[in-house]
Amino acid sequence: MKRSYCLLLVLLCCTALYGQDSLNVRNVIYYTLPETTRHVVVSDTLAHIVNGDYYILNVANPYQPQQLGYLSFGGVAQKVRVRDSNSYIVDYYGKFYAITIQDPSNPGVLGEYILYGHAYDLSISGNLACIANGSRGMRILDLFDIGNILEIGHYSTSSPCVGVLTSENLAYLACGTGGVYILNISNPYSPSLLAFYDTPGFAISLFLEDTLLHVADRENGLLLLNVSNPSSPALVGEYPSSGCTYEIYAADSIIYVADYNGGFRVLNAQYLPNIVEIGYYDTPGYAYSVHEESGYIYVADGAPGLGIFELCESNLSEVFRKQTKNIIVSGANAITLDLILPGLPYTATLYSANGTLISRGSSDGTEKLEIKIPGKIGIYFLVIEYESSRHFSRIVKIR
C-alpha cells in the first residue's frame, strides 16, 4: 500500500535564515599575519604558513592557535611542503630551501639551491624534489645530501609550469593554458611523457586522492580526472567555479576548494559524475589555499591571514540536528512526501545522512511537489529553499 504524507512546511519546519556568506560552515577564528597569506599545510598539530615568510603555528587547539616558529624569506616565499621532520619552501625568485623543523620553535635552513627563473610549486618524493619552475618547466633536485643539493633532471613544457604533484614514479604538472602533463620519473635523470590533458581553463594546481586527480582550472573551476591508467586520463567530473579556483584538498570524497574571490567551497564527490555542494564560506579575503585536518578547515585568505573553519560535522547532520524537528515516517516500501508551500516558488532537496543528494524538485507554489523517501530504514534530510530562506527537516524512516 502506497503511503503519502502531507507536510505544511510553514508549520512543521524550523526556519534558519542564512546570509549569502556561508552554508553549513562556521568560522572558528582568524589568525592575523603580516602581508598576504598565500599557502597553508597542516601536519598533525602544526600549521605551516607562507606569506612571503614562513610561520609555524601550534593548532592543537584550533580556537587558540599560537605561533611557535618563524623564518624570514624577504617576503618572497611561495609554497611549503612538509615531510617528517623537514619542511621545504620555494620562493618566487627561484630558490629552494630545505628546513629542519625538528624543533618547530626554532626552524633552520639545512640546504638551498638556486633554480633561476620563478618557482611556483614543489612536491617531495623520497629523496627527490620536483619544482614547478615556470617557463623553465619542471626541475628535479636530488636531496640525498641535503647540504649539497643537486639538479639531476628536467622536463620542458610548452607553457609555464605553475603546479606540480608527485606520486611514486609519476609527476603531474599543471601548466596553465597548456593543460596537465603526466610524466614517468622512474628515471629522474630523464623524465618521459606518459600523457597530456588539455584543460579548458588555466590549470594552476593539483591534488591526488587514490586514482582521482583534482585539477584547479581557475575560472573554469574543478576538473576530476581518473588516472588509474596514467597514460590515458579521463574526465569523470567537474564543478564550476564561483570565483577563481586556486587550490584543492580532498579526503574521503569530500573536496575542499579554495576559490580565491569566491571564498571556499565544500563538495561531496562520492557518486561521480554527480558533485554536490554541501557547504561554503565567502571569506573576507582571497582564498588562495585550503587544507583540512581533523575536522577543521584551514584557509590561507590573503590579507586577513589564516582562517580556521568548521564544517558542521563531515556532512549535514549537525546543522539539521540543531535546527530541525524530526518527522517520523514508516512503510515497507518507498514513501512519498507531498510538500505544500502555498503561493511561493520553492525548491526541495532530499539528502541521505552522509550528505549524498538523493532527489531534488521545484514547484511554482501552486501545486504540491512529491519527494520520494527510499524504502531503506534510516535518517534523511529535507531542505526547502525559497526567497532568502532555508528550512530544514530531519526525516526518520523507522520501518
MIRO-779985 format. One record per residue: x, y, z of N, C-alpha, C in turn; residue in one letter. Coordinates in steps of 0.2 Angstrom, whole numbers, plus 5000, padded with zeros to 4 digits. Atoms other than C-alpha are relative to their C-alpha. Layout:
N
XYZXYZXYZa ...
***
This chain:
399
500449945000500050005000500450065000m 499649945000500750174995499850055006k 500249954995500850295009500250074998r 499849935001500850485007499950045006s 500049964994501250615020500050074997y 500149935002500750795018500350055005c 499749964995501850925026499850084998l 500049935001501351105028500650045003l 499349984998503051175028500150065005l 499949944996502751345036499849985008v 500250014993502051255052500549955003l 499650064998503251095053500750025001l 499350005000504951155049500350075003c 499749944997506051265059500450044995c 499749965005506751415050500750025002t 499449974999508551465048500250044995a 499949955005508951625039500850005000l 499349995002510651625031500250064996y 499749945005511651775023500349964994g 499750035006512451745007500749985001q 499350014999514151725015500249935002d 499850064997514051545022499449954999s 500550065000513151375021500449945004l 499750064997513551235034500750015002n 499449994998515151315039500050065005v 499949944995515651425054500750015001r 499449984999517151525057500249995007n 499750014993518251475072500450065002v 499549954998519551605072500450034993i 499649985004520551715061500750025003y 499349994997522451725065500350054995y 499749945004523151895058500849994999t 499350015001524851885050500250074995l 499849955005525852025041500049984993p 500050015007525752035022499549954998e 500550045003524751925011500149925001t 500050074999524451745017499849964994t 500150035006524651635002499949925000r 500050075000524851455007500149975007h 500050034993524551335022500049934999v 500050075000524951155025499949985008v 500050024993524451075042500249925000v 499750064999525350925048500049985008s 500250014993524750845065499750065003d 500349944997524550995076500450074998t 499649945002525651115067499750034993l 500249975006525051235053500750044998a 499449975003526451295041499850044995h 500349955003526151455033500550044996i 499649955003526951565020499650064997v 500349935002526551745017500650044997n 499449965002528251795009500549985005g 499650034995529051725025499749945003d 500250074998528751565035499850005007y 500250004993527751545051499849935001y 500350074997527351385061499650025006i 500549994995525851395072499849935003l 500250064997525351265085499250015000n 500850005001523451225081499749945004v 500350064996523251085094499350025003a 500649974998521851195100499850054994n 500149965005521151275084499750075002p 500349944998520251405094500550055003y 499549954997521851475101500749984997q 499450015003523251455088500650045003p 499549964997524951505094500649994996q 499450005004526551555085500549965003q 499550044997527951435088500750024996l 499449985004529251475074499950054994g 500049955005529751595061500650004996y 499449995004530951615047499950064994l 500149945005531151775036500349984993s 499850025007531251745017500050074996f 500049935004531251935012499450014997g 500649995003529451925008499849974993g 500150045006529551804993499949935000v 500250075000529151634999499449984997a 500650015004527851554988499649945003q 500350064998527451374994500449965005k 499750044995527851255008499749935000v 500250075000527851065009500349975007r 499750034994528150955025500149934999v 499950075000528950785026500449985006r 499650024993529450705043500250065004d 499749954996530550825052500350064996s 499849945005530850945037499550034997n 500549965004529951075028500450024994s 499749985006530351135010499650064997y 500349945002530051305003500350024993i 499749975006530251384986499750075000v 500249935001530251574983499950024993d 500249985006529651674969500650014995y 499449995004531451714963500449944999y 499750065003531851534960500549965005g 499650044995532651474977499649955003k 500350054996532351314985500349995007f 499750014993532651285004499749945003y 500250054995532651135015500150025007a 500049974993532251175033499949945005i 500250044994532351075049499550035004t 500549984995530851085060499949955006i 500050054995531350955072499850045007q 500349964994531151095085499650064996d 500449955004529751195077500050075003p 500049934998530051345088500750034998s 499449985002531751355080500249974993n 499850035007531751315061500650034998p 499449985003533351325052500149974993g 499950035007533951305034500649955000v 499550055000534851145031500450004993l 499650005007535251175012499550044996g 500349965005534751284997500249994994e 499750015007534851284979499650054996y 500249955004534651424966499849974993i 500250035006533551374951500050054995l 500149945005533451544942499350004998y 500749995002531851604934499550005006g 500550004995530251594945499849935002h 500350074997529751444957499350015002a 500749994998527951424959499749955005y 500350064997527651254967500649955001d 499650054999528551104974499749935002l 500350074997528250914978500649965002s 499550044997529350804988499949924999i 500150075001529550614983500749975002s 499450044998530850514993500650065001g 499449955000532550604990500050054995n 500149955005531850704976499650065001l 500449945000531150874975499850024993a 500249975007530150924959499750075001c 500249935000529951104956499750034994i 500349965006528751204945500450064999a 499549955001529951324938499850054994n 500249955005528851424926500249994993g 499850005007529551454909500549954999s 499550055001530951334913499849935001r 500350074999529751184915500049975007g 499950034994529951064929500849985001m 499350024998531651034938500049955005r 500050064995532150884948500750015004i 499449994996533350904963500149945004l 499850064996534250764972500250035007d 499949974993534150794991500449955005l 499750054996535150644997500550035004f 499549974996536550755003499750075001d 500449944999535450895010500450075000i 499649945000536951015012500350014993g 499750005006537450984994499549984995n 500550015004535850994984500250004992i 499850005007536050954965499449994996l 500550015005534950974950500249944995e 499850065004534850804941499649994994i 500450015006533450814928499550064999g 500549955001532150924920499649984994h 500550015006530650924908499850074998y 500249945002530251064897499350004998s 500750005002528451114894499850064996t 500249955005527551214881499850075003s 500249944997526851334893500350005007s 499649994994527551394910499649955005p 500250054995527451254923499950045007c 500249964994526551334939499849955006v 500250054994526051174949500349934998g 499750075001526751004952499849965006v 500250054995526250844961500449944998l 499650065001527250684963499649945004t 500250064997526650504967500449944998s 499650055002527850364967500450024994e 499649985005528650364950499750054995n 500349955005527450494942500050075003l 500049924999527450684941499450024996a 500549965003525950784937500150075000y 499949935001526150954930499450044998l 500549955002524951104930500450054996a 499649955005525451214915499650054997c 500449945002524151354914499649984994g 500350015006523451364897500249944996t 499750065003524551224892499749935003g 500450064998523451094902500549975005g 499750044995524150954913500449944996v 499550055003525650844909500049945005y 499950064995525850664917500749974997i 499350025002527750614917500249935004l 499750054997528650454921500750025003n 499449974997530050504933500449945004i 499750064998530650324937500850014999s 499349985001532250384929500050085001n 500149924999532350564937500550044995p 499549965005533850604925499750014993y 500350005007532750584910499249995000s 500750014999530850614914499749994993p 500350015006529750554900499250015000s 500749985000527950604895499649944999l 500550065000526550474898499450034996l 500649985002525050584894500050085001a 500149925000524450764891499250005000f 500849985000522650834895499950075000y 500149935002522150994888499450035004d 500649974996521051084901499750064997t 500349955003519851214895500250075003p 499849944996520451344908500850015001g 499349994999522151384916500149965006f 499950054995522751234926500650035005a 499549964995523651314942500249955005i 499750044994523751174955499649934999s 500250075000523450984958499949975006l 500150044994522850864971499849934998f 500150075002522850674970499749965006l 500350044995521650564980499949934997e 500050075003521950374976500150014992d 499950005007521750374957499650064997t 500449945002520750544956500550065000l 499649945000521750694950499550065000l 500449945000520950854955500450064997h 499649945004521451004944499650065002v 500349934999521151184949500150044994a 500049975007520751264932499850075000d 500149934999520551434939499350024998r 500749985001518951524931499649944997e 500450065002518451354924499849965005n 500250044994518351284941500449935001g 499650064998518751104947499849954994l 500150065004519050954935500349945004l 499750064997519250774941500149954994l 499850055005520250654930500249945004l 499850064997520350474933500749984997n 499350025003522250424931500249935003v 499950074998522050244936500549974994s 499550015005522950224919500350074998n 499749935001524150374919500150014993p 499949995007524350354900499450024997s 500649985003522550394897499550035005s 500549974996521750514909499350024997p 500749995003519850534908499750045005a 500449964996518750664914499449975003l 500650044996517450594927499650055004v 500449954996516850754935500250074999g 499849935000516850944935499550045004e 500549964996516151084946500250074998y 499949935001516051274941500350045005p 499749964995517051404950499550065002s 500449944998516151534960500450065000s 499649945001517651644958500649984996g 499450025004519351584953500449945004c 499850064997519851404958500850005000t 499350004999521651414965500349935003y 499750064997521951254976499449965002e 500550054998521051094981500449965005i 499950064996521150974995499549955001y 500550055000520250814996500149945005a 499950064995519950675009499349965000a 500650045000518650535008499450034996d 500549985005517750604993499750075002s 500249934999517550775001500550054998i 499549955004518350914991499950075003i 500049944997518851074999500450054994y 499849965006519051214985500250075003v 499849934999520051374988499850044994a 500349975006519051494976500250074999d 499749935000520051654978499550055002y 500549954998518751794977499349975001n 500750034998517351664979500049965007g 499950044994517951604996500249934999g 499850075001518051424998499349955001f 500550045001516851284994500149935003r 499950074997516551105002499549964995v 500450045005515950974989500049935002l 500150074999515350794990500149974993n 499950035006516050694976500049925000a 500150084999515550514982499749974994q 500450045006514450474967500150044994y 499849965006515350544952499549974994l 499849935001514950624940499650055004p 500349954996513750704952500450035006n 499649964995514650834963499550055004i 500549964996513550914977500450055005v 499749954995514051074986499649995007e 500350014993513751045005500250055005i 499849944995514551205012500450054996g 499649955002515351365008500150055005y 499949954996516051515016500350064996y 499749955004516351685007500450045005d 499549974995517951735016500150084999t 499949925001518351925019500650014995p 499549995004519951905009500049964993g 500050045006520551804994500349935002y 499850074998520651614997500549974995a 499550035004522251554990500149935000y 499850074999522551394998499549975006s 500450034995521551265009500249935002v 499750074997521951115020499549985005h 500450034995520851005030500449955005e 499750044995521450925046499649995006e 500450014994520450835060499450045001s 500649975000518850915055500050075000g 500049925000519451095054500350014993y 499849985006519751185038500450065000i 499549945000521251305036500150034993y 500049975006521251435023500550065000v 499549945001522651555018499650054996a 500549955002521551705015500250074998d 499849935002522651845009500250045006g 499849954995522752005019499749985007a 500350014994521551945033500449955004p 499550054997522851805037499749934999g 500250075000522451625042499349995003l 500650014998520651575043499949935002g 500150064998520151425053499249995000i 500750015000518351355050499849935002f 500350074998517251205055499449994996e 500650025003516051115044499649975005l 500550034994514551065054500049924999c 499850075001515250885055500249994993e 499850015007515850805039499449994995s 500650005005514050805032499550055003n 500549954998512450905035499749995007l 500450024994511850815051500050045005s 499949954994512550935064499550064999e 500449945001511651085056499349985001v 500750025000510050985054499849985007f 500150024993510150915072499850065004r 500149944996510251095079499450044998k 500549955003508951175068499449974998q 500650035003507551055064499749965005t 500450054996506150955071500049934996k 500150075004506050765067499349994997n 500650025003504750705056500149924999i 499950074999504450515059499549974994i 500450035005503850415044500149925000v 499950075000503550225041499749974994s 500350035006503150105027500649954998g 499550055002503949945020500450024993a 499749995006504250025003500250085000n 499849925001504750204996499350045002a 500649964997503650345004500050064996i 500149935004503050504995499850055005t 500249944996503050665004499750054995l 500349955004501850794997500150065003d 499849944997502550965000499650064998l 500549955002501451115001500350075003i 499749934998502151295002499650054996l 500449965004500651404996500350064998p 499949945002500951544985500750024998g 499349985001502851544984500449954996l 499650055003504051464972500649975004p 499550034995505251344981500349944997y 499650065002506551204978500149955007t 500050054995506551044989500649954998a 499550045002508150944990500049945006t 500050054995508250774999500849975000l 499350034999509950715006500049945005y 499950054996510550555014500350035007s 499749974994511350565032500750024999a 499349985001513050575024500150064995n 500049945005512550725013500049994993g 500050025007512350624997499350034997t 500649985004511050704985499649944998l 500450065002509550584983499550034995i 500549985005508250694974499950085001s 500149935000507850874970499450024995r 500649975004506250964963499950075002g 500249934999505551134961499250004999s 500749985001503751204962499950074999s 500149925001503051374957499550025006d 500449984995502051364973499249995000g 500750015002500351324965499849935001t 500250075000500451144965500549965005e 499650044995501151014978500649974996k 499450045003502850934975500149945003l 499950064997503150754978500749985000e 499350024999504850694985499949935003i 500150074998505050504987500649995005k 499550034995505950435003500249934998i 499950075001506850274999499849955005p 500350054996506250115006500549985006g 499550024994507850095017499950045006k 500149974994507650125035500650055001i 499449964998508750275041499850075001g 500149934999508850465043500250044993i 499949965006508650585028499950075002y 500149934999508650775027499750044995f 500449975005507550885018500150085001l 499849935000508051065013499550034995v 500449965004506751185007500350074999i 499749945001507351344999499550054996e 500449965004506351494994500250075002y 499849934998506751684993500749995003e 499450004997508151705005500049955006s 500150044995507651575017500149924999s 499950075001508151395020499649965006r 500350044995507051265030500349935000h 499750074999507751105037499649965004f 500450064996506850945042500449945000s 499750075000507550785048499449954999r 500550055001506550635042500349935002i 499850064997506750475052499549944997v 500450065003506150315042500149955005k 499950054995505850185056499849934998i 500250065002505150045046499850004993r 
***
